[in-house]
């Protein structure tokens, strides 16, 4: 499948994972405050580009550090507010950020790969159609979430072997968000 065949326009929605896609993943830990949060290279440029392409841009992120008692929902919301401010100052936008504080062991419907955050987004923005949506993430749960929702999936990972491992769940593969945005710019521009 070729990305150019999708004909992405303002009727489309981009769903983005957070850790490992927007910000540097902290292996074995969590971004518990803004001082722990570090944008990956090129991310604000990519989101600025996406802002001119997609009608809605939604972040959906599992944050089980809340469920583990390592941070509060308020801590996560403060990080998200600052993340949105920084993106806006760079000329981009995020229309909404949803997160699941639940532990993996809870098997909660809100937590990816469950569809809860997709349904929350559509409730807030009824114009979202999952068949005109893309889920960009770096994990199996992101790709499963996208496929279960009927979205196209984009694996963001510097490791091509992961794309082969998740082959049936991955429609497109890019090493980072900036490479994905440049490919879309080429299609729309």
GROMACS elastic network, one bead per residue, 0.5 to 0.9 nm:
[ bonds ]
;  ai    aj funct       b0    kb
    1     4     6  0.86890   500
    1     5     6  0.74864   500
    1     6     6  0.89711   500
    1   171     6  0.70130   500
    1   172     6  0.79644   500
    2     5     6  0.54967   500
    2     6     6  0.75390   500
    2   171     6  0.87563   500
    2   172     6  0.81647   500
    3     6     6  0.56865   500
    3     7     6  0.80321   500
    3     8     6  0.87290   500
    3   171     6  0.86970   500
    3   172     6  0.74281   500
    3   183     6  0.79948   500
    3   184     6  0.76243   500
    3   187     6  0.80174   500
    4     7     6  0.61608   500
    4     8     6  0.80779   500
    4   183     6  0.85771   500
    4   184     6  0.77218   500
    4   186     6  0.86881   500
    4   187     6  0.56925   500
    4   188     6  0.86285   500
    5     8     6  0.85177   500
    6   132     6  0.86593   500
    7   187     6  0.77758   500
    7   188     6  0.79106   500
    8    11     6  0.76290   500
    8    12     6  0.61247   500
    8    13     6  0.89852   500
    8    53     6  0.73519   500
    8    54     6  0.74455   500
    8   132     6  0.78730   500
    8   133     6  0.88909   500
    8   184     6  0.80211   500
    8   187     6  0.82285   500
    8   188     6  0.74942   500
    9    12     6  0.56959   500
    9    13     6  0.88614   500
    9    53     6  0.57594   500
    9    54     6  0.59405   500
    9    55     6  0.73812   500
    9   188     6  0.77472   500
   10    13     6  0.77449   500
   10    52     6  0.80836   500
   10    53     6  0.58699   500
   10    56     6  0.77373   500
   11    54     6  0.68811   500
   11    55     6  0.55536   500
   11    56     6  0.81867   500
   11   127     6  0.80397   500
   11   128     6  0.78615   500
   11   129     6  0.83403   500
   11   132     6  0.71062   500
   11   133     6  0.87985   500
   12    53     6  0.82454   500
   12    54     6  0.53949   500
   12    55     6  0.57315   500
   12    56     6  0.69899   500
   12   128     6  0.73994   500
   12   129     6  0.75287   500
   12   130     6  0.85297   500
   12   131     6  0.86259   500
   12   133     6  0.53764   500
   12   134     6  0.78356   500
   13    54     6  0.56102   500
   13    55     6  0.58448   500
   13    57     6  0.58271   500
   13    58     6  0.75033   500
   13   128     6  0.65053   500
   13   129     6  0.76831   500
   13   130     6  0.78678   500
   13   132     6  0.65419   500
   13   134     6  0.64530   500
   13   135     6  0.86971   500
   14    50     6  0.80919   500
   14    54     6  0.64767   500
   14    55     6  0.81803   500
   14    56     6  0.62994   500
   14    58     6  0.62022   500
   14    59     6  0.83849   500
   14   132     6  0.88686   500
   14   133     6  0.57178   500
   14   134     6  0.50202   500
   14   135     6  0.62017   500
   14   136     6  0.74809   500
   15    56     6  0.83601   500
   15    57     6  0.59482   500
   15    59     6  0.56417   500
   15    60     6  0.66954   500
   15   118     6  0.85453   500
   15   133     6  0.71921   500
   15   134     6  0.59429   500
   15   136     6  0.61777   500
   15   137     6  0.84325   500
   15   146     6  0.86499   500
   16    21     6  0.74767   500
   16    22     6  0.79317   500
   16    57     6  0.74673   500
   16    58     6  0.61512   500
   16    60     6  0.60706   500
   16    61     6  0.80286   500
   16   134     6  0.83493   500
   16   135     6  0.59550   500
   16   136     6  0.50110   500
   16   137     6  0.61058   500
   16   142     6  0.88577   500
   17    20     6  0.77426   500
   17    21     6  0.60626   500
   17    22     6  0.72128   500
   17    58     6  0.87266   500
   17    59     6  0.57362   500
   17    60     6  0.53316   500
   17    61     6  0.53758   500
   17    62     6  0.83670   500
   17   135     6  0.77948   500
   17   136     6  0.63582   500
   17   138     6  0.74161   500
   17   139     6  0.89172   500
   17   142     6  0.71194   500
   18    21     6  0.53640   500
   18    23     6  0.62969   500
   18    24     6  0.88237   500
   18    25     6  0.86580   500
   18    59     6  0.66000   500
   18    60     6  0.70105   500
   18    61     6  0.56524   500
   18    62     6  0.84336   500
   18   137     6  0.77667   500
   19    22     6  0.60703   500
   19    23     6  0.52660   500
   19    24     6  0.61387   500
   19    26     6  0.80573   500
   19    30     6  0.87980   500
   19    31     6  0.85707   500
   19    61     6  0.75450   500
   19    62     6  0.87797   500
   19   137     6  0.87621   500
   19   138     6  0.83708   500
   20    23     6  0.56078   500
   20    24     6  0.51967   500
   20    26     6  0.84429   500
   20    40     6  0.79128   500
   20   137     6  0.78340   500
   20   138     6  0.63561   500
   20   139     6  0.88233   500
   20   156     6  0.82209   500
   20   157     6  0.82071   500
   21    24     6  0.73128   500
   21    25     6  0.81289   500
   21    39     6  0.87746   500
   21    40     6  0.73000   500
   21    43     6  0.81077   500
   21   136     6  0.79037   500
   21   137     6  0.61901   500
   21   138     6  0.64434   500
   21   156     6  0.65493   500
   21   157     6  0.81387   500
   21   176     6  0.72282   500
   21   177     6  0.67361   500
   22    25     6  0.89087   500
   22    38     6  0.84869   500
   22    39     6  0.58751   500
   22    40     6  0.59170   500
   22    41     6  0.88783   500
   22    43     6  0.60097   500
   22    44     6  0.83659   500
   22   177     6  0.77267   500
   23    37     6  0.64640   500
   23    38     6  0.52465   500
   23    41     6  0.86774   500
   23    43     6  0.80572   500
   24    37     6  0.72286   500
   24    38     6  0.56436   500
   24    39     6  0.61809   500
   24    40     6  0.55442   500
   25    28     6  0.89543   500
   25    29     6  0.83722   500
   25    30     6  0.76454   500
   25    31     6  0.80422   500
   25    37     6  0.87747   500
   25    38     6  0.86403   500
   26    29     6  0.53264   500
   26    30     6  0.57853   500
   26    31     6  0.69456   500
   26    36     6  0.84473   500
   26    37     6  0.89746   500
   27    30     6  0.77610   500
   29    32     6  0.85661   500
   29    65     6  0.80920   500
   30    33     6  0.87881   500
   30    36     6  0.78820   500
   30    37     6  0.89656   500
   30    63     6  0.81142   500
   30    64     6  0.88883   500
   30    65     6  0.64824   500
   30    70     6  0.82864   500
   30    71     6  0.87585   500
   31    34     6  0.72193   500
   31    35     6  0.79647   500
   31    37     6  0.55516   500
   31    38     6  0.87524   500
   31    65     6  0.88142   500
   31    76     6  0.83592   500
   31    79     6  0.83366   500
   32    35     6  0.81621   500
   32    36     6  0.63758   500
   32    37     6  0.80391   500
   32    65     6  0.80252   500
   32    70     6  0.74454   500
   32    71     6  0.58351   500
   32    72     6  0.84107   500
   32    75     6  0.65623   500
   32    76     6  0.70142   500
   32    79     6  0.80356   500
   33    36     6  0.54907   500
   33    37     6  0.68750   500
   33    71     6  0.84213   500
   33    75     6  0.62724   500
   33    76     6  0.74250   500
   33    78     6  0.77655   500
   33    79     6  0.61572   500
   34    37     6  0.50832   500
   34    38     6  0.82539   500
   34    75     6  0.86348   500
   34    76     6  0.89809   500
   34    78     6  0.76571   500
   34    79     6  0.52803   500
   34    80     6  0.87481   500
   34    82     6  0.73787   500
   34    83     6  0.83705   500
   35    38     6  0.78696   500
   37    79     6  0.76801   500
   37    83     6  0.85823   500
   39    42     6  0.81856   500
   39    43     6  0.65538   500
   39    44     6  0.77654   500
   39    83     6  0.87249   500
   40    43     6  0.57379   500
   40    44     6  0.85011   500
   40   176     6  0.87001   500
   40   177     6  0.88172   500
   41    44     6  0.80372   500
   41    45     6  0.88221   500
   41   176     6  0.86769   500
   41   177     6  0.89243   500
   41   178     6  0.81443   500
   42    45     6  0.52897   500
   42    46     6  0.61235   500
   42    47     6  0.87488   500
   42   176     6  0.83999   500
   42   177     6  0.73640   500
   42   178     6  0.55029   500
   42   179     6  0.89064   500
   43    47     6  0.61432   500
   43    48     6  0.85152   500
   43    87     6  0.88654   500
   43   176     6  0.83461   500
   43   177     6  0.61497   500
   43   178     6  0.61325   500
   44    47     6  0.51442   500
   44    48     6  0.61054   500
   44    49     6  0.86015   500
   44    86     6  0.81220   500
   44    87     6  0.57910   500
   44    88     6  0.88524   500
   44    90     6  0.62619   500
   44    91     6  0.81702   500
   44    92     6  0.70258   500
   44   178     6  0.86775   500
   45    48     6  0.50890   500
   45    49     6  0.62840   500
   45    50     6  0.86979   500
   45    87     6  0.87576   500
   45    90     6  0.73355   500
   45    91     6  0.82712   500
   45    92     6  0.77949   500
   45   178     6  0.70756   500
   45   181     6  0.86028   500
   46    49     6  0.50780   500
   46    50     6  0.61655   500
   46    51     6  0.86080   500
   46    92     6  0.84624   500
   46   177     6  0.61579   500
   46   179     6  0.81402   500
   46   180     6  0.79233   500
   46   181     6  0.53292   500
   46   182     6  0.76674   500
   47    51     6  0.60121   500
   47    52     6  0.88641   500
   47    57     6  0.86230   500
   47    87     6  0.73896   500
   47    90     6  0.87925   500
   47    91     6  0.83933   500
   47    92     6  0.54874   500
   47    93     6  0.69511   500
   47    94     6  0.81265   500
   47   177     6  0.82852   500
   47   178     6  0.83154   500
   47   181     6  0.77715   500
   48    51     6  0.51272   500
   48    52     6  0.70147   500
   48    87     6  0.76096   500
   48    88     6  0.83200   500
   48    90     6  0.69192   500
   48    91     6  0.54506   500
   48    93     6  0.68731   500
   49    52     6  0.55957   500
   49    53     6  0.68384   500
   49    91     6  0.87987   500
   49    92     6  0.73001   500
   49   178     6  0.89520   500
   49   181     6  0.64066   500
   49   182     6  0.80903   500
   49   184     6  0.87496   500
   49   185     6  0.72922   500
   50    54     6  0.58530   500
   50    57     6  0.78277   500
   50    92     6  0.77208   500
   50    93     6  0.85624   500
   50   181     6  0.64651   500
   50   184     6  0.82213   500
   50   185     6  0.83284   500
   51    54     6  0.58301   500
   51    55     6  0.75304   500
   51    56     6  0.78597   500
   51    57     6  0.73446   500
   51    91     6  0.83692   500
   51    92     6  0.56099   500
   51    93     6  0.59868   500
   51    94     6  0.80254   500
   52    55     6  0.80524   500
   52    92     6  0.83784   500
   53    56     6  0.89940   500
   53   184     6  0.81384   500
   53   185     6  0.79445   500
   53   188     6  0.75164   500
   54    57     6  0.66789   500
   55   128     6  0.88509   500
   56    93     6  0.88966   500
   56    94     6  0.75906   500
   56    95     6  0.60073   500
   56    96     6  0.84724   500
   56   125     6  0.85419   500
   56   128     6  0.79012   500
   57    93     6  0.73270   500
   57    94     6  0.52255   500
   57    95     6  0.54047   500
   57    96     6  0.70819   500
   57    97     6  0.88765   500
   58    94     6  0.60648   500
   58    95     6  0.57714   500
   58    96     6  0.50500   500
   58    97     6  0.57817   500
   58    98     6  0.76483   500
   58   121     6  0.74202   500
   59    94     6  0.73249   500
   59    95     6  0.82989   500
   59    96     6  0.63867   500
   59    98     6  0.60751   500
   59    99     6  0.80269   500
   60    96     6  0.86814   500
   60    97     6  0.60873   500
   60    99     6  0.56849   500
   60   100     6  0.81239   500
   60   112     6  0.82782   500
   60   117     6  0.63794   500
   60   118     6  0.78496   500
   60   121     6  0.89725   500
   61    97     6  0.79468   500
   61    98     6  0.64651   500
   61   100     6  0.64392   500
   61   101     6  0.89841   500
   61   111     6  0.81004   500
   61   112     6  0.76974   500
   61   117     6  0.85334   500
   62    65     6  0.88211   500
   62    98     6  0.87228   500
   62    99     6  0.55612   500
   62   101     6  0.64775   500
   62   102     6  0.75378   500
   62   103     6  0.87796   500
   62   110     6  0.87918   500
   62   111     6  0.59914   500
   62   112     6  0.65852   500
   63    66     6  0.62047   500
   63    67     6  0.78050   500
   63    73     6  0.89085   500
   63    76     6  0.79653   500
   63    99     6  0.63613   500
   63   100     6  0.56016   500
   63   102     6  0.70881   500
   63   103     6  0.82263   500
   63   111     6  0.86870   500
   64    68     6  0.62505   500
   64    69     6  0.86585   500
   64    70     6  0.88017   500
   64   100     6  0.70031   500
   64   102     6  0.51807   500
   64   104     6  0.72919   500
   64   111     6  0.89201   500
   65    69     6  0.62804   500
   65    70     6  0.52246   500
   65    71     6  0.60638   500
   65    72     6  0.81469   500
   65   101     6  0.70377   500
   65   102     6  0.83588   500
   65   103     6  0.79609   500
   66    69     6  0.51427   500
   66    70     6  0.58298   500
   66    72     6  0.52586   500
   66    73     6  0.62459   500
   66    75     6  0.88203   500
   66    76     6  0.81838   500
   66   100     6  0.87073   500
   66   101     6  0.51510   500
   66   102     6  0.72593   500
   66   103     6  0.82826   500
   67    70     6  0.76746   500
   67    71     6  0.82454   500
   67    72     6  0.83822   500
   67   101     6  0.54417   500
   67   102     6  0.52633   500
   67   103     6  0.54858   500
   68    71     6  0.78607   500
   68   101     6  0.87494   500
   68   102     6  0.84961   500
   68   103     6  0.71353   500
   69    72     6  0.69818   500
   71    74     6  0.81285   500
   71    75     6  0.61457   500
   71    76     6  0.75021   500
   72    75     6  0.50855   500
   72    76     6  0.65995   500
   72    77     6  0.87332   500
   72   101     6  0.87355   500
   73    76     6  0.51211   500
   73    77     6  0.61778   500
   73    78     6  0.86648   500
   73   101     6  0.71743   500
   74    77     6  0.50014   500
   74    78     6  0.61282   500
   74    79     6  0.86313   500
   75    78     6  0.52131   500
   75    79     6  0.63684   500
   75    80     6  0.87396   500
   76    79     6  0.51449   500
   76    80     6  0.62432   500
   76    81     6  0.86948   500
   76    99     6  0.84303   500
   77    81     6  0.60980   500
   77    82     6  0.86539   500
   77    97     6  0.88459   500
   77    99     6  0.89365   500
   78    81     6  0.50691   500
   78    82     6  0.62834   500
   78    83     6  0.85056   500
   79    82     6  0.52773   500
   79    83     6  0.60402   500
   79    84     6  0.86224   500
   80    84     6  0.60697   500
   80    85     6  0.85424   500
   80    97     6  0.71390   500
   81    84     6  0.51959   500
   81    85     6  0.62522   500
   81    86     6  0.87687   500
   82    86     6  0.61672   500
   82    87     6  0.85570   500
   83    86     6  0.52649   500
   83    87     6  0.62303   500
   83    88     6  0.86405   500
   84    87     6  0.51056   500
   84    88     6  0.60834   500
   84    89     6  0.85703   500
   84    92     6  0.87009   500
   84    93     6  0.69567   500
   84    94     6  0.62988   500
   84    95     6  0.89131   500
   84    96     6  0.89658   500
   84    97     6  0.88325   500
   85    88     6  0.50910   500
   85    89     6  0.61215   500
   85    90     6  0.86497   500
   85    93     6  0.86445   500
   86    89     6  0.50586   500
   86    90     6  0.63417   500
   86    91     6  0.88947   500
   86    92     6  0.87246   500
   87    90     6  0.50596   500
   87    91     6  0.65423   500
   87    92     6  0.52248   500
   87    93     6  0.60407   500
   87    94     6  0.76173   500
   88    91     6  0.50573   500
   88    93     6  0.53177   500
   88    94     6  0.79706   500
   89    92     6  0.72711   500
   89    93     6  0.89599   500
   90    93     6  0.87132   500
   94    97     6  0.72989   500
   96   121     6  0.77091   500
   96   124     6  0.89145   500
   97   121     6  0.87342   500
   98   117     6  0.62368   500
   98   118     6  0.88809   500
   98   120     6  0.78967   500
   98   121     6  0.77679   500
   99   110     6  0.81889   500
   99   111     6  0.78602   500
   99   117     6  0.72726   500
  100   103     6  0.85529   500
  100   108     6  0.86656   500
  100   110     6  0.59413   500
  100   111     6  0.51696   500
  100   112     6  0.79052   500
  100   116     6  0.88428   500
  100   117     6  0.78094   500
  101   110     6  0.87865   500
  101   111     6  0.77323   500
  102   105     6  0.82643   500
  102   106     6  0.65475   500
  102   107     6  0.80468   500
  102   108     6  0.66201   500
  102   110     6  0.79082   500
  102   111     6  0.64533   500
  103   106     6  0.53773   500
  103   107     6  0.74430   500
  103   108     6  0.79059   500
  103   111     6  0.81871   500
  104   107     6  0.57913   500
  104   108     6  0.77234   500
  104   111     6  0.77390   500
  105   108     6  0.82831   500
  106   111     6  0.89921   500
  107   110     6  0.86436   500
  107   111     6  0.73127   500
  107   114     6  0.81976   500
  108   111     6  0.55549   500
  108   112     6  0.85071   500
  108   114     6  0.71601   500
  108   116     6  0.85728   500
  109   112     6  0.75017   500
  109   113     6  0.79944   500
  109   115     6  0.62623   500
  109   116     6  0.53787   500
  109   117     6  0.85215   500
  110   113     6  0.82577   500
  110   114     6  0.56778   500
  110   115     6  0.62647   500
  110   117     6  0.56056   500
  110   118     6  0.86136   500
  110   119     6  0.89275   500
  110   120     6  0.88121   500
  111   114     6  0.53503   500
  111   115     6  0.75120   500
  111   116     6  0.67800   500
  111   117     6  0.73748   500
  112   115     6  0.65750   500
  112   116     6  0.76623   500
  112   117     6  0.76738   500
  112   141     6  0.56974   500
  112   142     6  0.65895   500
  112   144     6  0.80330   500
  112   145     6  0.58480   500
  113   116     6  0.87279   500
  113   140     6  0.82675   500
  113   142     6  0.63373   500
  113   143     6  0.79601   500
  113   144     6  0.56384   500
  113   146     6  0.80514   500
  113   148     6  0.79758   500
  114   117     6  0.78170   500
  114   118     6  0.86548   500
  114   141     6  0.85025   500
  114   144     6  0.85452   500
  114   145     6  0.62632   500
  114   148     6  0.82513   500
  115   118     6  0.53634   500
  115   119     6  0.63006   500
  115   120     6  0.87313   500
  115   145     6  0.63580   500
  115   146     6  0.86669   500
  115   148     6  0.73883   500
  115   149     6  0.66793   500
  116   119     6  0.52006   500
  116   120     6  0.61573   500
  116   121     6  0.86824   500
  117   121     6  0.61445   500
  117   122     6  0.86291   500
  118   121     6  0.51624   500
  118   122     6  0.63217   500
  118   123     6  0.86670   500
  118   130     6  0.84404   500
  118   145     6  0.84429   500
  118   146     6  0.88550   500
  118   149     6  0.73161   500
  119   122     6  0.50412   500
  119   123     6  0.60584   500
  119   124     6  0.86027   500
  119   149     6  0.89715   500
  120   123     6  0.50860   500
  120   124     6  0.62946   500
  120   125     6  0.85650   500
  121   124     6  0.51721   500
  121   125     6  0.59845   500
  121   126     6  0.80838   500
  121   128     6  0.77821   500
  122   126     6  0.50120   500
  122   127     6  0.71911   500
  122   128     6  0.55044   500
  122   129     6  0.77265   500
  122   130     6  0.86745   500
  123   126     6  0.56078   500
  123   128     6  0.87355   500
  125   128     6  0.59139   500
  126   129     6  0.79826   500
  128   131     6  0.88776   500
  128   132     6  0.76738   500
  128   133     6  0.76677   500
  129   132     6  0.53774   500
  129   133     6  0.65337   500
  129   151     6  0.88014   500
  130   134     6  0.78608   500
  130   146     6  0.86744   500
  130   149     6  0.62381   500
  130   150     6  0.56088   500
  130   151     6  0.52553   500
  130   152     6  0.85340   500
  131   134     6  0.83508   500
  131   149     6  0.81742   500
  131   150     6  0.55598   500
  131   151     6  0.53487   500
  131   152     6  0.75244   500
  132   150     6  0.86978   500
  132   151     6  0.68374   500
  132   152     6  0.79556   500
  133   146     6  0.86423   500
  133   150     6  0.81047   500
  133   151     6  0.51226   500
  133   152     6  0.63692   500
  133   153     6  0.86797   500
  134   146     6  0.72820   500
  134   151     6  0.53071   500
  134   153     6  0.55855   500
  134   154     6  0.70517   500
  135   142     6  0.71496   500
  135   143     6  0.72192   500
  135   145     6  0.79954   500
  135   146     6  0.53091   500
  135   147     6  0.85662   500
  135   151     6  0.64144   500
  135   152     6  0.62797   500
  135   154     6  0.60698   500
  135   155     6  0.83584   500
  136   142     6  0.73656   500
  136   143     6  0.78469   500
  136   146     6  0.82850   500
  136   152     6  0.86496   500
  136   153     6  0.59897   500
  136   155     6  0.58601   500
  136   156     6  0.64850   500
  136   177     6  0.82860   500
  137   140     6  0.84841   500
  137   141     6  0.85792   500
  137   142     6  0.53096   500
  137   143     6  0.68465   500
  137   153     6  0.79453   500
  137   154     6  0.65002   500
  137   155     6  0.53760   500
  137   156     6  0.55332   500
  137   157     6  0.82285   500
  138   141     6  0.85342   500
  138   142     6  0.66813   500
  138   143     6  0.78889   500
  138   154     6  0.83461   500
  138   155     6  0.54160   500
  138   157     6  0.57365   500
  138   162     6  0.89594   500
  139   142     6  0.52266   500
  139   143     6  0.64878   500
  139   144     6  0.86813   500
  139   155     6  0.74738   500
  139   156     6  0.83961   500
  139   157     6  0.86207   500
  139   162     6  0.86615   500
  139   166     6  0.89571   500
  140   143     6  0.51890   500
  140   144     6  0.60422   500
  140   145     6  0.84364   500
  140   155     6  0.89809   500
  140   166     6  0.69188   500
  140   169     6  0.81803   500
  141   144     6  0.50744   500
  141   145     6  0.59190   500
  141   146     6  0.85228   500
  142   145     6  0.50820   500
  142   146     6  0.61982   500
  142   147     6  0.87093   500
  142   153     6  0.82972   500
  142   155     6  0.83441   500
  143   146     6  0.51278   500
  143   147     6  0.62274   500
  143   148     6  0.85762   500
  143   152     6  0.88696   500
  143   153     6  0.59732   500
  143   154     6  0.75543   500
  143   155     6  0.71633   500
  143   166     6  0.80065   500
  143   169     6  0.56907   500
  143   170     6  0.64688   500
  144   147     6  0.51658   500
  144   148     6  0.59641   500
  144   149     6  0.84344   500
  144   153     6  0.87585   500
  144   169     6  0.65156   500
  144   170     6  0.89924   500
  145   148     6  0.52526   500
  145   149     6  0.61531   500
  145   150     6  0.87136   500
  145   151     6  0.85017   500
  146   149     6  0.52068   500
  146   150     6  0.63117   500
  146   152     6  0.65333   500
  146   153     6  0.58303   500
  146   154     6  0.89131   500
  146   169     6  0.83847   500
  147   150     6  0.50600   500
  147   151     6  0.55758   500
  147   152     6  0.68459   500
  147   153     6  0.69443   500
  147   169     6  0.65979   500
  147   170     6  0.86158   500
  148   151     6  0.76021   500
  152   170     6  0.80128   500
  152   171     6  0.62303   500
  152   172     6  0.82309   500
  153   169     6  0.71606   500
  153   170     6  0.54523   500
  153   171     6  0.51800   500
  153   172     6  0.63796   500
  153   173     6  0.85222   500
  154   170     6  0.61235   500
  154   171     6  0.60084   500
  154   173     6  0.55050   500
  154   174     6  0.72446   500
  154   180     6  0.83708   500
  155   162     6  0.85889   500
  155   163     6  0.67553   500
  155   166     6  0.89794   500
  155   170     6  0.62348   500
  155   171     6  0.78942   500
  155   172     6  0.62895   500
  155   174     6  0.63561   500
  155   175     6  0.81425   500
  155   176     6  0.87521   500
  156   159     6  0.87695   500
  156   163     6  0.88186   500
  156   172     6  0.87646   500
  156   173     6  0.61781   500
  156   174     6  0.52036   500
  156   175     6  0.55008   500
  156   176     6  0.52585   500
  156   177     6  0.65198   500
  156   180     6  0.82463   500
  157   160     6  0.69552   500
  157   162     6  0.74833   500
  157   163     6  0.78500   500
  157   173     6  0.74843   500
  157   174     6  0.64357   500
  157   176     6  0.61498   500
  157   177     6  0.89657   500
  158   162     6  0.87858   500
  158   174     6  0.74823   500
  158   176     6  0.67396   500
  159   162     6  0.58043   500
  159   163     6  0.74096   500
  159   175     6  0.71963   500
  160   163     6  0.51936   500
  160   164     6  0.66766   500
  160   165     6  0.88191   500
  160   173     6  0.78451   500
  160   174     6  0.85509   500
  160   175     6  0.78417   500
  161   164     6  0.50913   500
  161   165     6  0.61719   500
  161   166     6  0.87633   500
  162   166     6  0.62484   500
  162   167     6  0.82650   500
  163   166     6  0.52978   500
  163   167     6  0.57371   500
  163   169     6  0.87667   500
  163   170     6  0.66945   500
  163   172     6  0.85360   500
  163   173     6  0.65612   500
  164   168     6  0.85153   500
  164   170     6  0.84985   500
  165   168     6  0.84757   500
  166   169     6  0.55163   500
  166   170     6  0.61956   500
  167   170     6  0.53781   500
  167   171     6  0.79943   500
  168   171     6  0.78580   500
  170   173     6  0.70209   500
  173   176     6  0.88487   500
  173   180     6  0.82060   500
  174   177     6  0.71641   500
  174   178     6  0.86496   500
  174   179     6  0.61522   500
  174   180     6  0.57963   500
  175   178     6  0.84585   500
  175   179     6  0.67393   500
  175   180     6  0.80316   500
  176   179     6  0.55704   500
  176   180     6  0.66603   500
  176   181     6  0.89665   500
  177   180     6  0.51124   500
  177   181     6  0.62120   500
  177   182     6  0.86986   500
  178   181     6  0.50580   500
  178   182     6  0.61681   500
  178   183     6  0.86603   500
  179   182     6  0.51773   500
  179   183     6  0.63254   500
  179   184     6  0.87892   500
  180   183     6  0.52295   500
  180   184     6  0.64011   500
  180   185     6  0.87144   500
  181   184     6  0.50862   500
  181   185     6  0.60640   500
  181   186     6  0.86059   500
  182   186     6  0.62255   500
  182   187     6  0.87201   500
  183   186     6  0.51828   500
  183   187     6  0.65330   500
  183   188     6  0.89774   500
  184   188     6  0.62349   500
  184   189     6  0.82082   500
  185   188     6  0.51846   500
  185   189     6  0.53649   500
  186   189     6  0.53555   500
